[in-house]
Amino acid sequence: MKKRPGREFAVLLVIGVLGGLLSGIFGVGGGIIMVPLLIVWGSLDARRASATSLFVIAPIAIIGSITYGANGHFLPLFAATVAVFAVSGSFLGSVILARANATALTWSFVGLQIVAAATLLIDTPATDAMNNEGGLALYAGIALLGVLAGSFSSFFGAGGGILLVPFLILSGFSDLDAKSISLLALIPASIVGTLSNYRARRLDVALGASMILPAAAGSLCGALLANVIDTEVSRVSLAVLALTFGTLIAISALRERPR
C-alpha cells in the first residue's frame, strides 16, 4: 500500500472518523471498530490492522482526554493507576496467550461483557466513587480492572476500554468520569504497544499517519457529544455496545470451533 489511490484514502478517512467518534463518545480506544474495518475495507491482515489501530489510538485518546478535561472531567491519579496496571496486564496477556486455553479466555471475556452490560441495563449505578475519598479498596479494584483490560486487549487486539468503562461506572464513577479515566489510561498503553509493533516491523507508519487527523476530529466531536448526551441514554448505549462486541467475539469463537 505504498501508493494509495483516492478510494483507499477515502476508506482510511472514514475508518479514522468512525474510530475517533466511537472513542470520544464511549471513552474506548476505537479499536473495536477500526480493527475489523481495516481488515474488511482496508484489506490488512489482523496483525497490521491491530498495529495500525493502536498507532492511531494515542492521538485519539489525547484529543478526547483534553476535551473531557476541559469540561471538568480530569482524574489523573485514577487514570495513572489504570494505565500502570493495564500495561502490566498487556504483558500478562501475552504470557497467558502463549500458555492458557484460548477458548476459556474468550468465553470469560464474553461473560464479563454480558455481566457488565446486563447490570448497566437493569440497575442505575450510584455515582459515589468520588465521595469515598479514593480509599484503598477503590484503588485496588481499579488496579484489577486495569490488569483485566490490558490482558484482554493484548489477547484480542481491542476491547480493553469497552471492558473498563462499564465496570468503572459500576464502581461508582459517573459515565463521563469513567470515560475520561479510560481515555487517559489509553495514552501510555497505546504508546508502549506502538513502540513494540514498530520494533517488530508490524507497523506501517504512513498508513497510520493518514488516519490521525480524521480520527482526532472524530474523537473531538464524539467527546463533545458525550458531554451533552443524557446520562441514561449514554448508559444504555454503552451497555448495547458491550453486548454487541461480546456477541461478535462469541460468534467468532463459535465459527473457529473445531468441527
Helices and strands as residue ranges (DSSP letters): H 6-26, H 31-40, H 46-70, H 76-99, H 102-122, G 129-131, H 136-156, H 160-170, H 175-199, H 205-226, H 231-255
